[in-house]
Amino acid sequence: MRSSLIALITVALFAASALAGETTVSVGRHPLTITEAIQLALRQSPTVLNQVQELKRNKGLFFQAQASLLPQVTGTGSYSQIEPSLAAATAGRFPSNLDLLALPSNQPLILSPAGAPNLIRIPLSSFNSSEITNTWNMRVTVSQLIWDGGAAIASRRSARITENAAYYTLRDTIDSLVETVRTQFYQIILDRALVQVQEESVNLLKSQLDDQQSRYEAGTVPQFNVLQAQSQLQNQIPQLISAENNYRISQVTLARTLGIPADRQYTTDEPLPVTGSLDVTPIKYDLGTALAQARANRPSLKAQRSNILAAYENVSVAKAGYQPTITANAGLEVQQNPLSNNMRNTVNGWFFGLSGQWNVFDGGLTYGKVKSANAQLEESRVTFDDAVRQVELDVSTAVDNLRQAEETIVAAKKGVDVSLESLRLANERLAAGTGTQLDVLNQQTQLTTARSTFFQAEFQYISAVAQYQFATATEVRYNNLFDESGYHPSTLTRNEATKALQSRHDSPLDVGKPATNKSKRFSLMPPQGKVTVPND
């Protein structure tokens, strides 16, 4: 029975670890693939984690702005004890007697009852107690903003727009992170390939040196050939050392992007082993289509346009300073009867009132706020216009890099083929005695250069594809990873993840978005001072 229980627990633990392995990328147990690297980056990269907290911060600002539109319920209470001597001193500031006039029910009121036999005078000191006086009261107040010139509504709308802009910024952060990880990952693959090229070159030069050394000892070649081979080998070794150093640096760079702790980065000669190859998958692209996609889809442009809409609402907030503010107050109050020292003897009732404030003259404060808000609005429009130009430049640069990489791959492939054939012929001529050792060494150098150029061209194309997909916001595979459960930061709630998915496809100009139609139309206008160049 006991052994069966132990076996059952063992199986359960193994199954749990297997399930955990499906959603958790372990660093160090096996080389990372490109998909695993991006999964790890999406979950724990500092840039994504910071942007998630920015979402939460803007959500808090929205709640703060919305609070002024909702009723405010406040409960207050007080309790005090007054010493008899202090109570007597306080009573000295008031009349010391209470005069009561007793009249029959059918007798008219006498306005001057001095000396009347039915006048009763009661000293107030008879109400004083030698005990401590206790007083208390409780009040519940409900206040509601009635009118403030639209400032509260505009503030709430601005806060909601700013919150949406944070989601667009998150999508832009994801796109940028995916591009960075892809580039850095394949940089490791490239550096590893360059190390292999340099190692093969060094090994060939070593074999060439051994061959010339044997020939020299046999007396068939002069010592100059040996020295020449040694010189070529010693010149090649520093390039191998540099390639190995670049390989390690590229791994550490990617490890930092993935948020891997430093103690895992610097304890081994290979901090972050990866698996993969420089496989080029051609893509179709068109500059005109790419520009249209970028203008419509880039999350950074959506965020910049949201900033314009928020700035427009901030102008309304500033202009509301010219309007009065009206607030309604109502509630209930319970307090101890002031004529009794019995704490259970209470009086209660309700109250209602309106309060208002209008700054007839504020020394130009509101005027200054309006002027500043208008300037910020115009600045946001200029910033958006500049961002559009930058996006267009990014797309154009990516397309040019793709074209260059395509042409370079074709030329470099031919260069490798020619260098291989030239090296083969040089070796045959040297063996036949019709060639020289210098020809072989030169061809070996040319082959090393050609192979390095070919690998670099493949990397440039892969990097250009990542750059193109980032510039046009057309990357789909790894964005889908983020939207799937388990591949985003644990601090991102389900509702936030849903909004992040929606922000991937919507626009701040969509119907139902928290902006007025007037502000949306205004955001489409060119900024002041912009020169419009007519089409010829």
Secondary structure as GFF3:
##gff-version 3
##sequence-region A 1 536
A	DSSP	alpha_helix	2	23	.	.	.	ID=ss1
A	DSSP	alpha_helix	34	44	.	.	.	ID=ss2
A	DSSP	alpha_helix	46	67	.	.	.	ID=ss3
A	DSSP	beta_strand	72	82	.	.	.	ID=ss4
A	DSSP	alpha_helix	84	91	.	.	.	ID=ss5
A	DSSP	beta_strand	97	101	.	.	.	ID=ss6
A	DSSP	beta_strand	119	123	.	.	.	ID=ss7
A	DSSP	three_ten_helix	124	127	.	.	.	ID=ss8
A	DSSP	beta_strand	133	147	.	.	.	ID=ss9
A	DSSP	alpha_helix	151	218	.	.	.	ID=ss10
A	DSSP	alpha_helix	223	258	.	.	.	ID=ss11
A	DSSP	alpha_helix	262	265	.	.	.	ID=ss12
A	DSSP	alpha_helix	287	297	.	.	.	ID=ss13
A	DSSP	alpha_helix	299	319	.	.	.	ID=ss14
A	DSSP	three_ten_helix	320	322	.	.	.	ID=ss15
A	DSSP	beta_strand	325	336	.	.	.	ID=ss16
A	DSSP	beta_strand	346	357	.	.	.	ID=ss17
A	DSSP	alpha_helix	365	432	.	.	.	ID=ss18
A	DSSP	alpha_helix	437	472	.	.	.	ID=ss19
A	DSSP	alpha_helix	477	483	.	.	.	ID=ss20
A	DSSP	alpha_helix	494	503	.	.	.	ID=ss21
A	DSSP	alpha_helix	517	523	.	.	.	ID=ss22
###
